[in-house]
Amino acid sequence: MPSFGTPTESGPRPLEPAQEHDPYAVPESTGPMVLAVRCPSGHASAPHAVSCRVCGAALPSQQPEPTPRPALGLLRLSTGDVVTLDRGVLIGRAPKSAPELPAAQAPHLVRVPSPDNEISRNHVEVILDGWHVLVRDLGSTNGTTITLPQDHPVRLRPGDQQSIEPGTTITLADQVSAVFEVTG
């Protein structure tokens, strides 16, 4: 897989290749194993779901089966970057992860501009836990705010984590934001 970067002087680049395929196709995944049920189109969803997380179709009654977890969606940043949630994400002005992690487990590192150093080096972490997407403030100096759909903004305390749902906006130091979207 080619390496994709962060914004360049000519403008932002996506952090993933453009996908020109059937948006309802079942993506191949090498993620961790999770229990899943499938809609009539074959999309995997959490066993407790009543409708497909991708196409919204009603899920027929079935026994959940182990399957590689698909990407849980994407983060669309205000910088123009797009990050696939196929593994964790570290966002900051100079993010670094633990060097001992195998490449397949290493989080995506997303560098965001912060000319006045308002955003911490490792500001916020997005964690994938089974079918859940969690956001944790990493002790940032200027904070992280989470706004769930149709809810009021909530400022995370350093070290606290919050489960998010599609449509949630994550704001770093009132400068850069990211919206969580579910995709095929």
N, C-alpha and C positions, 0 to 999 in steps of 0.2 A: 504494500500500500504506500502511495507517495506521502511525503511529509507536507503538511499544510501549516502555514504560519499565521502570524498575527498581522495587524494592519501594517501596510507599507506606506511609503510617501505618496504613492499613486492612489491610495485608497485601501479600504479594507478588503481582505480576501476571506472566503469562507474557510472554516476549519475542517471542512469535509468536502468530498467531491460532490458536484451537482448530481442529483439523482434524476435520471431521465428514464423512469420505468413506471410500471403500473403501480399507482399509489396503494392499491389494495393487495398487492402480491405479498406473500409471506416472506419476510426477509430472512436470509440465512444469518444465523447467530452463533457465536462462540462464547456467549456470556455464561454466567453461572447457571446451574440447573434450578428451575423453579417449578412448582406445580401450576398447571395452566389448563384452561378450558378453551375451546375454539368455537368461533362463530361459523355460520354456514360458508363464509368466504375463506375460512382458514386462519384468521387472525387470532393470535394468542392473547388471552386476558387472564386476570387474576381469578382464582376459583370462586371468590365471593362476589364477583361482578354479576350484574343482571343483564348488562348490555355490553357489546363489544367496545373496547376503548378506542378503536380505530374508526370503524364504520357506523357504530351505534346500533347495529342489528341486535335483536334479542338473542340471548344465549340459550340454546336448548339444554335441557337437563342432561348431565353427563358426569362421569367420573373424571376428576382432574388427573392429568398425566404429567410426568416429569418431562420438561422440555428446556432447551437452552433459552435463557431469558432474552427476549428481543430488546432492541433499543427502546427505552421508555419515553422517548420524545426528543426534544431539542431545546436548547436555550438560544434565544435570539437576542443578542446584545445591542444596546443603543449605538455601539461603535460600528455596527454592520456585520460583526462576526456571528457565525452560527456554529454551535457545538452540539454534536450528536450525543445523547445520553446513553451510550453503550457501556460506559464505565464512569467512575467518579470524575470530578472536575475541580481544579484549584484555580481561583481567579484572584489576581492581584497585580501590582505594578511590576513585580519581578518574581513570579511564583516558582517555587522549587518543591519537589516531592522527595520522599526518602529514596536515596540511591539504591538501596538493597531490594526494592520492589522489582519483580519480573516485568518486562515490558507490557505484557497482556494485562497486568494488574495496576500498572502505573496510571495515575489520573491524567486527564487532558490538562495541560497547563495553558491558561489563557492570560496573556499579558494585556493589561488595559492602560491607556495613557493616564498619567496623573502628574502634570507639570509641577504642581505645588506639593506633591507627596501627600495628598489628602487620603489616597488609597494606600493601604498597607501592602507590603511585599507579598505576603500570603494573607489575603483579606477574608475570603470566604471559601468554603468547601461545599460542593454538592455531592451528596452521598447517595448511592443506590443501594437499597436494602430490600432484597426480594423485589416486590412490585412497588415499593415506596420510594419516593424521591424526597430527600431531606436536605435542608440547608443549615450549615453551622458557621457562625461567626468565629473566626480564628484569633480572637483577641485583638481585633482591629482597633486602631486609634479613633477613627471617626465613624464607626458603626456600620451596621447592615440593617436595612429595613425590609420587611416582607409584607406584601399586600396581596392577600388572597382575593379571588374574584368576589365582588360585592361585599367587601369587608374594609375595615379601617386599617391603615398601616400599623405594623407592630415592629418596634425596634428590638432586635435580638441582643441579649446580653452576651458578652464574650464567653465563648464556649458552649452557649445554648444552641440547640438545634430545633428546627421546626419542620414538620412534614408539610409539603406543598402539593397543590393540585394544578391541573392545567389552567392556564390563564393567570397564574400567580406572577407578580412582578417582584424581583429582587433588586434592591437599590444599594449600591456601595457608596458610602460617604456623600450621599446626595449628588453624585457626579455621573456614575455609570449605572445603567440598569440592564436587566436581562428578564425576558419573559419566557416562562416555561410553556411549551406547546407540545401536544401529542401528535405524532405523525405515524404513518404506516410503518 
